[in-house]
């Protein structure tokens, strides 16, 4: 009888620890992740840009927070980086952009190699302005309980939603362009590990 009791207690403790581990916070691995956006000028000329520094946490309750270092914007052209930071993002006041969302638990507890497609709906803040944003993503379970989320298709960000239209116009004028699109495709690949 005692042996059965000891076994039951041990099994219960093991399951409790396993459950705790599965609900542990996950951290975004920057060197295994990327954030990209595309700008279009003069109607037909599209160029891809990146943010090179960002961080993120997916906590045990499913709250996702991604923080982008706006000053890490990389358009390959230094003067264009400077103009974007000053005229578009107002980086002297707002050095970060954020995305927050609540993620269903079943999407964060995938087995290694398991795939799921889902829409992650949340709120993005850019230059102090907030707007709802959704991403269509493919999630892949990784070893050691991690997960990768990659956009299945780009999300179109409207500069109007974040009160950035004046900044776009200022960039267009200083660069002497006929146009700069006010819709920006945004895509990412984000790897989270415990």
C-alpha positions in Angstrom: 0.0 0.0 0.0 2.8 2.4 0.9 4.6 1.7 -2.4 1.4 2.6 -4.3 1.1 5.8 -2.3 4.7 6.8 -2.9 4.4 6.1 -6.6 1.2 8.2 -6.8 2.9 11.1 -5.1 6.0 10.9 -7.3 3.9 10.7 -10.4 1.8 13.7 -9.3 4.9 15.7 -8.6 6.4 14.8 -12.0 3.2 15.9 -13.8 3.1 19.1 -11.9 6.6 20.0 -12.8 6.0 19.1 -16.4 3.0 21.3 -16.5 4.9 24.1 -14.9 7.6 23.8 -17.5 5.2 23.9 -20.4 3.8 27.1 -19.1 7.1 28.8 -18.6 7.8 32.2 -20.2 9.4 32.1 -23.7 11.8 34.7 -24.9 12.4 35.8 -28.5 15.7 34.7 -29.9 16.9 37.8 -31.9 19.6 36.1 -34.0 17.1 33.5 -35.2 14.4 36.1 -36.0 13.8 38.9 -38.5 11.4 41.8 -39.1 11.1 43.2 -42.6 9.0 45.9 -44.3 8.7 47.1 -47.9 8.4 50.7 -49.1 7.3 51.7 -52.6 8.3 55.0 -54.2 7.6 56.5 -57.6 4.7 54.0 -57.9 6.7 51.0 -59.0 10.0 51.0 -57.1 9.8 48.7 -54.1 12.7 48.3 -51.6 13.0 45.9 -48.6 14.1 47.2 -45.2 14.7 45.7 -41.8 14.7 46.4 -38.1 17.9 44.9 -36.7 17.2 45.1 -33.0 14.1 43.8 -31.2 13.0 41.7 -28.3 10.0 39.8 -27.2 8.4 37.7 -24.4 5.5 35.3 -24.5 4.5 34.8 -20.9 2.9 31.7 -19.3 -0.6 33.3 -19.6 -0.2 33.8 -23.4 0.5 37.5 -23.3 2.8 38.4 -26.2 4.9 41.5 -26.2 7.3 42.4 -29.1 9.4 45.5 -28.7 11.2 47.0 -31.8 14.1 49.3 -31.5 13.1 52.0 -34.0 16.7 53.4 -34.1 17.8 50.1 -35.6 15.9 50.7 -38.9 18.1 49.6 -41.8 17.3 50.7 -45.3 21.0 50.2 -46.5 21.3 53.9 -47.1 22.5 55.8 -44.0 20.9 59.2 -44.9 17.6 57.5 -45.5 17.8 55.8 -42.1 18.4 59.3 -40.5 15.5 60.9 -42.4 13.1 58.1 -41.5 14.0 58.3 -37.8 13.6 62.1 -37.7 10.7 62.8 -40.1 8.7 59.6 -39.9 9.2 57.9 -36.6 10.0 61.0 -34.5 12.7 58.8 -32.8 13.9 61.6 -30.5 10.6 61.0 -28.6 9.7 57.5 -29.5 12.6 55.0 -29.7 10.5 51.8 -29.7 7.4 50.4 -31.4 5.5 47.6 -29.8 3.0 44.8 -30.6 1.0 43.2 -27.9 -1.5 40.3 -28.2 -3.0 37.4 -26.3 -2.0 34.0 -27.8 -4.1 30.9 -27.2 -2.2 28.3 -25.0 -2.6 25.5 -27.6 -0.6 27.6 -30.1 2.4 27.8 -27.7 2.5 24.1 -26.8 3.2 22.4 -30.1 5.3 19.3 -30.4 8.6 19.5 -32.3 7.7 19.6 -36.1 4.0 20.2 -35.5 2.5 23.0 -37.6 -0.5 25.2 -37.1 -1.8 28.3 -38.9 -3.5 31.0 -37.0 -4.3 34.7 -37.0 -2.7 36.7 -34.1 -4.7 39.8 -33.5 -3.4 42.5 -31.2 -2.4 46.2 -30.9 0.6 47.9 -32.4 2.0 51.2 -31.2 4.2 53.3 -33.5 5.4 56.9 -32.7 3.0 57.0 -29.7 0.0 56.0 -31.9 -2.0 52.8 -31.4 -4.0 50.7 -33.8 -5.3 47.2 -34.1 -3.1 44.9 -36.3 -3.5 41.2 -37.2 -0.9 38.8 -38.5 -1.6 35.5 -40.4 1.1 33.2 -39.2 2.3 29.7 -39.4 3.6 28.3 -36.1 6.1 25.5 -35.9 6.9 23.5 -32.7 10.6 23.4 -31.9 12.8 21.2 -29.7 12.9 22.0 -26.0 9.4 23.4 -26.1 10.1 26.5 -28.3 8.0 27.8 -31.2 8.6 29.7 -34.4 6.0 32.1 -35.8 6.4 33.2 -39.4 4.0 35.3 -41.4 2.1 33.3 -44.0 1.6 36.5 -45.9 2.6 40.1 -45.2 0.4 42.3 -43.1 -0.4 45.7 -44.8 0.3 48.5 -42.4 -1.4 51.8 -43.1 0.6 54.9 -42.3 -2.7 56.8 -41.7 -3.6 54.4 -38.9 -0.6 55.6 -37.0 -0.7 59.3 -38.0 2.4 59.0 -40.1 1.1 60.6 -43.3 2.8 63.9 -42.7 6.1 62.1 -42.2 5.7 60.2 -45.4 5.0 63.5 -47.2 8.0 65.1 -45.7 10.2 62.2 -46.9 8.7 62.4 -50.3 9.5 66.1 -50.6 13.0 66.0 -49.3 13.9 63.1 -51.6 12.2 64.8 -54.5 10.0 61.7 -55.3 6.8 61.7 -57.2 5.2 59.4 -54.6 5.7 57.2 -51.6 3.1 54.5 -50.8 1.2 55.0 -47.6 0.6 51.2 -47.3 3.6 49.1 -46.1 3.8 45.3 -46.2 5.3 44.0 -42.9 6.5 40.4 -42.4 8.5 38.6 -39.8 9.9 35.3 -38.5 10.1 35.0 -34.7 11.7 32.2 -32.8 10.8 31.8 -29.1 12.6 29.5 -26.6 12.1 28.8 -23.0 
